[in-house]
Amino acid sequence: MSSPKKILDILLNALYGCVIGVANIIPGVSGGTMAVMLNIYDKLIDAFTGLRKRFGKSMKFLLPIVIGAALGIVIFSKLIKFLIAYCPLPTCFFFIGLIVGSLPLVFRRAVEKPFRPISLIPMILFLAGMTALAFVNTEAQNTASTAAFQLDFGSWMLLFGGSAVAAMCMIIPGVSGSMILMIFGIYSAIINAISDLTKSFMNSCMILLPAGLGILFGLIFGAKVIDLCIKRFPQMTYFAIIGLMLGSPLVIFMKFQSQSAAAEVNCFVFTPVNIIVSALVCLAGFGIAIIFGSEKIKARFSKRNASKKNTENN
């Protein structure tokens, strides 16, 4: 029989998972950053990288977190779906504010070591790629952003590949996995599938299965790749992420605009009220990201967790 402390740890990990799940579903909010603040980031990376060698031990830690994250995503997806459908302009700018506000955290990590000009090359390449991607407006991408996602082999590969890359990126503190899904044009399709799971189970599963497999693949194998890149080429890796983040607001704006234009009722309109609300929520998103990326706040969390551990040991 499990002791009360073990049960409490399981429930606490499930709660942590729920917080990380909700963070991961919002473009611009990093689940990795939340894991750092909750003081479980190192344990998560260790659990994923050691999954094959220490399967039982890793699963005991990961399972409650995964279940909690799934619950957080399912519960929050309906709200996100509503906001994207009926308040696309303010929602778009809130996401953009979150992404721009996350930049200082990634930049601080990039310049922890002396700056090398060669590190700007991956940033420029990624920024150029993102800018080009913003103006690619194909029918396939429009479809990928709607509930009527075309269920064919190409779409499944896009779901698998995009989700795998998103999972790899969400491991890095300061980088949003949902932002990557939005860049690939599959964010809305996945959100709709999660939200409509009880209404159209089979159609939702046809979208969520390849996406889920991609996430699993990205987490298991991506953790090692990302860990290797950050250890061997930390500055170049973080500047590549900065290039990705600098280009993503334009991509997100264009995709929101394209998606709304394809909808029956186009709510992506620049009325005075919409502009004022969008500006305010953009500032709010920026502020939230700055607060969550604050080194002082993370230091407080770390100090509190360390104090808690010392109390338990004594």
C-alpha angles and dihedrals in degrees: 000000000000118000119239089250092055091048090049091050090051092050091045092051089049089053090048088050091052091053091048091046093053090047092051093053093058114078108234096026114101120220086198091059091050090051089052091050091048088050095236100101096101091045091051094051091045091049094050096043092046096043095113096043098040102023098154096046093043093049093050088059098036102043098069090044092050092048091048091048091050091051091049092050094047094048095045097041094077091057092048091049091052094048093048092049100043106020103032099147098051090040091051092051092045088056090046091051090052092050095047090046090054093058097084091057093053092042091053089053091048094056098042086107125045111290118257117195091218087068089071091067096076089044092054092045093050093044091050091048092050092048090052091047091054091064096046102104107172127162090246092059093048090051091047089061097053136071089250093073112173106246102213136121093269092053092048090052089049091050092047096044096041093047091048091053090045091051091050091050096045088062089068114083109241096025122102119220091200089057088059091049089052091050090053089049095240101101097095093043091055093044091050091048092052093045093048095043094116094042101048105013099171096047091046091050091051087061099035097047097064090037091051092048089049091051091048091049092047094049096047099041100020094059090064094045093048092044090052094047093049093047096046103029105017099155096045091046094052093045089051087054090049089054089050092050095045091055098041099078090062091047092049092047093050093046093049090049092047093047094049091048089055093049124094091244114035107214094169094102130141101229118156091253092048091049094050093046091046091051092049096048090045089057090045091052090048091051094048092051092048091051094048090046093050114125090210092058092047089049090053091051091048092048092049093048091047091050090049091052092049090051091050092048092050 
